Amino acid sequence: YGDWSSDVCSSDLSCEWHRQGKVLRSHAEIIAALKLRPPHLFVQHILHEVVCDPVSENRMRGFAYMTVFRKEFDQPPTLPLPTERPDMLISWSAEFTRESGEWRIKHLTNTALYR
């Protein structure tokens, strides 16, 4: 719900996202993959145990665990949602680069640990 497309990655930047067994290499590929979701699917990602280590002045590596909650509704849900068990636990690793003074995800890999 809402316009998240501009948050994914800037259309003029190159990036790589390893997601669900596929490698998405552009803003257009990422948007196309996310648009395959059902229209009333509500997904909440919670990153925890986040560690970011500098590699150089303009590069950084990050690792976290991501808990994923998914639920389909007939219409946009009213918050707060009832508490349920998470659908997945994912290891999340990323490489960041600083471009024009802003940190951007350059490479992202999600690996499901539990479903």
C-alpha positions as CSV (number, residue, x, y, z in Angstrom):
1,Y,0.0,0.0,0.0
2,G,1.4,3.3,-1.0
3,D,4.0,4.3,-3.6
4,W,7.2,2.4,-2.5
5,S,8.7,2.3,-6.0
6,S,11.0,5.4,-5.5
7,D,12.4,3.8,-2.3
8,V,13.7,0.7,-4.0
9,C,16.7,2.1,-5.8
10,S,17.2,5.1,-7.9
11,S,16.5,4.5,-11.5
12,D,19.8,6.0,-12.6
13,L,21.9,3.8,-10.3
14,S,23.1,0.3,-10.9
15,C,22.3,-2.2,-8.1
16,E,22.0,-5.9,-7.7
17,W,19.4,-7.7,-5.5
18,H,19.5,-11.5,-4.9
19,R,15.9,-12.3,-4.1
20,Q,13.9,-15.5,-4.2
21,G,16.5,-17.3,-6.4
22,K,16.8,-14.5,-9.0
23,V,19.3,-11.7,-9.5
24,L,17.6,-8.4,-10.2
25,R,20.1,-5.9,-11.7
26,S,18.1,-2.7,-12.3
27,H,15.5,-0.5,-11.0
28,A,13.1,-1.7,-13.7
29,E,13.7,-5.4,-12.8
30,I,13.1,-4.7,-9.1
31,I,9.9,-2.8,-9.7
32,A,8.6,-5.5,-12.1
33,A,9.3,-8.3,-9.5
34,L,7.6,-6.4,-6.7
35,K,4.5,-5.7,-8.9
36,L,4.0,-9.5,-9.1
37,R,2.8,-9.4,-5.5
38,P,-1.0,-9.6,-5.0
39,P,-2.5,-6.1,-4.7
40,H,-3.7,-6.6,-1.1
41,L,-0.6,-8.3,0.3
42,F,0.7,-6.5,3.4
43,V,4.4,-7.3,4.1
44,Q,6.3,-6.0,7.0
45,H,10.1,-6.5,7.2
46,I,11.9,-6.0,10.5
47,L,15.7,-5.8,10.5
48,H,17.5,-6.7,13.7
49,E,21.0,-7.6,14.9
50,V,22.2,-5.0,12.3
51,V,26.0,-4.7,11.9
52,C,27.6,-2.3,9.4
53,D,31.3,-2.3,8.9
54,P,33.2,0.4,6.9
55,V,35.4,-1.0,4.1
56,S,36.7,2.3,2.9
57,E,35.6,6.0,3.0
58,N,32.9,5.3,0.4
59,R,32.1,1.6,0.9
60,M,30.4,-0.3,3.7
61,R,29.2,-3.9,4.3
62,G,26.1,-4.7,6.3
63,F,24.5,-7.8,7.8
64,A,21.3,-8.3,9.6
65,Y,18.5,-10.8,10.3
66,M,15.2,-9.9,8.8
67,T,11.9,-11.1,10.2
68,V,9.1,-11.1,7.6
69,F,5.4,-11.0,8.3
70,R,2.9,-11.5,5.4
71,K,-0.8,-11.3,5.3
72,E,-3.4,-10.8,2.5
73,F,-6.4,-8.6,3.0
74,D,-9.5,-7.8,0.9
75,Q,-8.7,-4.1,1.4
76,P,-6.0,-2.0,3.0
77,P,-5.7,-3.1,6.6
78,T,-6.2,-1.0,9.7
79,L,-3.2,-0.9,12.1
80,P,-2.3,-2.3,14.4
81,L,-2.6,-5.8,13.0
82,P,-3.2,-8.8,15.3
83,T,0.0,-10.5,16.5
84,E,1.0,-13.6,14.5
85,R,4.1,-15.7,14.1
86,P,6.5,-14.5,11.4
87,D,6.4,-16.1,8.0
88,M,10.2,-16.1,7.5
89,L,13.6,-15.4,9.0
90,I,16.1,-14.1,6.4
91,S,19.8,-13.4,6.6
92,W,20.3,-10.0,4.9
93,S,23.7,-8.9,3.6
94,A,24.4,-5.7,1.7
95,E,27.2,-3.7,0.2
96,F,26.8,0.1,0.3
97,T,28.5,2.8,-1.7
98,R,28.5,6.5,-1.0
99,E,27.5,8.4,-4.2
100,S,27.0,12.2,-4.3
101,G,27.2,12.2,-0.5
102,E,24.4,9.6,0.0
103,W,24.7,5.9,1.0
104,R,23.1,3.6,-1.5
105,I,22.7,-0.2,-1.6
106,K,24.9,-1.5,-4.3
107,H,24.4,-5.2,-3.7
108,L,21.8,-7.0,-1.6
109,T,21.4,-10.7,-0.9
110,N,18.4,-12.2,1.0
111,T,18.7,-15.8,2.1
112,A,15.7,-17.5,3.7
113,L,16.7,-19.4,6.9
114,Y,13.2,-20.4,8.1
115,R,9.9,-20.4,6.2
